[in-house]
Amino acid sequence: MLRRVLAAAVCASAVLSGAALAAPCGEVVTIATHDGTTTRYAFGSPQGGAKPAAVLVLLAGGGGAINLDDGGCVRDLSGNSLVRMAPVFRELGFATAVVDAPSDYNKDEDGLRGFRSDPKHADDLGRIVAQLRARTGAPVWIAGTSRGAISAVNAASRLKGATAPDGVVLTSVVMVGSKGNKYWVRDTVYDHDLGAITLPTLIVGHALDKCLRSPPDEMERLAGKIGSARKQVATVTGGPGWKGDYSLKACVGRAPHGFNKQDREVAEGIARFVKGGRY
């Protein structure tokens, strides 16, 4: 079964829908996903063209619909922390895959909605992982920020074999839900089987994060529920802070929630962990 999955990934690499396009912000790749849909991601190689230390699958927060253009550039959510860090990761010797929402969930600002917790979403991400591993021969890690961490946990807790990532990075994690007229705002990482995550896991948050969904003092509890033998909680300090109160308005990229003006510092810490060290 694993051989068939891997073979399918290799074939998909050779016959991508529309074929991969060389572009200024990366190579646009379109892959077949759930129920006849497609998902696009922008693939970026390390600076200098060396073999990557690893590939980082980067999942933005919010609705997750980044609206990639044909040049691989992000038109929406460009201020998201992992989107901003992508070129830094490539400078540090990693390849990146910045993933858009699938074709049935990229039409409005709500984007992925509750699909972040759907088993089909995990399977879609598994197809991307297998394809990237077959293409590069490098380890593939999934990194999700804010609501993107829900997607990352969904994948890390479900996927096995050739489709499973080699590790997971969770930043500014949505650990607290809320009531609202949109059912999916209740979703958090705790909706998943965290004990099933045995991959190396890094959890990063900012001490000054005032987003009501990602309280930094909750990170240790989250780590305690994850089944991995290799895990670390890293608390970032410094930066310009947030002048407002604790609220949903603080759940943005240009705030401690998004490690504002600390991209390189955070990216370097993530890189150390992915390479086997400590943040």
N, C-alpha and C positions, 0 to 999 in steps of 0.2 A: 504494500500500500504506500509506504513512504517513498519507494522508488518511483511509483507512478506519479505521486505528487510532485517530486523533484523533477521528473522528466517533463511533466506538464508545464512546470515553471520555466524550464529551459526552452521548451517549444514556444511558450508565450513570449519569451524574450525575443525570439526570432521572428514572430509574426504578430507584433504588437499592433493593435488597432490604430491605423493611421501612421504607424511606425514612429519610432522615437525621433524627435526633432532637435538638432543642435540649436542652441539658443543662448542669448546673453546671460540669463540667470540660471541656466541649467538645461538639462535635456528633458523634454516633456515626454513622459511615458504614459500610455493609456493601457489599462489592463482590464480584462473582463472580470466582473464581480457578480454579486448576488442577483438572481432573478432577471438575468439579461441586461443588467446595468453595466456601466463602466466607471472606473475611477482613474483619475489622473494624478501623477505626482511629478515633481521636478527633481531630477537626479543631478547631483553635483559631485564631481570628483575632487580629490584632495589637490591642493596647489602643487604644481610641479608634475602631476600625473603619476605619482608613486602609487603602489598598491595601498589601499586604505588600511589603517589600523583596525577599523571597524566601520560599518555603515550605521548611521543613526537615522531611524525613521522618525520624523518629527511631526507631532500631532498638535496643532494649534488648539487653543481653548475656544470659548464662546460657542458659536454654531459650527465651527470647524470648516465652513465654506470659505476658502481663501481666494477663489475665483482666479485661478492661474490663467495667464494669457499664453499665447502660443510660443512666447519666448521664455516660458518657465518663470516669469516674474509674478509675484503675489500682488494682486490688485486690492483685495480686501484682507483685513486683519494683518496688514503689513507691520503694525506696531507690536504684534504679539512677540513675547520674549523669545521663543524657540525659532520663530521666523527670523528675527533679528540676529540670532546667534548662528544661523546656518553658515554664513561665510567665515565666521570665526572658527567653527568646527573644521571647515575645510582647510583653513590655515594651519590648524593643529594636526593635520594628517588623516582626517576622517572624510568619508564620503557621506553625503546627506541625501535624504529623500523627503521632501516637504510634501505632505499628502493633502490633497483636496477632498472635499466631501464627494461621495458617489453621485452619479448623474441624477438619481431620484431624490437627493437631499441637498442640492446646491442651488436651489432657486430663490431662497430668501434668507434673511438674516438669522432665522432660527436654525437653519442648516440641519445638522444631524439630529436635533431634538433627542427623543428617547432612544433612537437607533444606536447611540453610543453603547448601550447595555445589551444590545441584541446579539445573540450567537452568530447571526449572519455577518455582523460587523466584524467580529473577531475572525471569522473565516476569511473575510475580504482582506484584512490586515495580514493574515497568514499567507495568502497568495502573494502579497507584496514582499513579505519577508523571504519566502522561498525563491522568488524571482531574483531578488537582490543578492541572496547568498550564492545562487547559481551563477549570476553574472560576475560577481567580484571575487568569490572564494574567500571572503572575509566574514568574521562574525557580524551578526545583525542585531542591533539593539533597538527597542522601541522607547521613545521618549515622549511623554505627554505632559502638557501643562494645563493647569486649571481644569476645565471640563475635558480637555484632552487626556488628562490623567485617568478619567473614567474609561475612555477607549483603551488606553494602554493596559489598565488592570483587567479589563474584559478579555483582551487578547492574551495577556500573560497567564491568566488563570485557566484558560480553556485550551490553548493551542498545544499540540504535542508533535514530536517528531520533526520532520523537515520543514513544517510551517511555523514551528515555535521560535520565538526570538531567543537570543543568547543572554539577554539581560534586559532590565527595564529601569528607566529613569522617570521619576514622578516629581514634578515641580509645582509649587503653589496649588496643592491638591484640593479639589472640591471634596471636603469631608463633612460638610453640613448642608443639608437641603432646606427647602422652604415650601410653604404652601403657596399656591397661585393658580391662576386659570390655565396655565400651561403645565400639564401633569409632569413633564420631564424635569421641571426645576426641583423636584424632590430627589432626583437621582444623585447618588454619591458613590464613591469607591467602595463603601461598605455594603453595597448591594451585591457584591461579588464574593466568590469564595477565595478570600485572601490567603487562607491556609494552603491553597493549591498552588500558590506562586512559590516555586522553589528556585527560581532564577536569581542571580545576583540583582539586588534591588537598591537603588539610591533614591532617597526622599530629600528634596531640597525645598526650603521655604525661607522667607525673610522674617526676621524678628519684628519688623515694623509693618508687616502686612496687616492692613485694616479691612480687608475684604471679609465680609461676614461668612463666606463660604469656605475659607481656607485659614482658619486660626492656627498660627504656628505652634501653639502649645498642644495641639492635637496630634502632631506628627509622631511623637513617641508611641502613643496609643496605636496609631495606624501601623507603625513598624512592628509592634508586638503581635499583631494579628497576621502578619505576612510570614509564610512558612520557610522562606529562604534562610540558609545558613550564613550567607554573606549578604549583609545589609547594613546600611548606614543612614543616619539622619544628619543632615547638614543644615545649620542655621546661618543664613547670610546676615551680616550687619552692615551698617554704613549706608551710603547713598543719600539722595536728597530728601527721602522720607515722603510723607503724605500729610498735607495741611488739614485735610478734612477729618470728619469723624469716622468711626467704624460704620460701614455702609456698603451697599452694592456698588456705589460709585467708585469705591476703591479697588474694585475687581477689574482693573485695566492694566494694559501693558506699561504705560508711563507712570507707574507707581511702584512701591515696594513689591506688590503682587507680581509685577512683571520685571523685577530686578532693574529698575530704571537706572540707566547709566552705569550698570555693573555687568554688562554682557560678557566682556572678556574674563573677568574674575570668575563668574559662574561657569562659563563654558570651560575654562581651564580646570576647574574643580571636577566637573562632570567628566572631562577627558581623563583625568587621573584615575577616577574610579573605574571607568570603562576599561582602561588599560591594566587594571588589577591592583591599583593602589587605593589610597584613601582620598576622599574629597579634599 
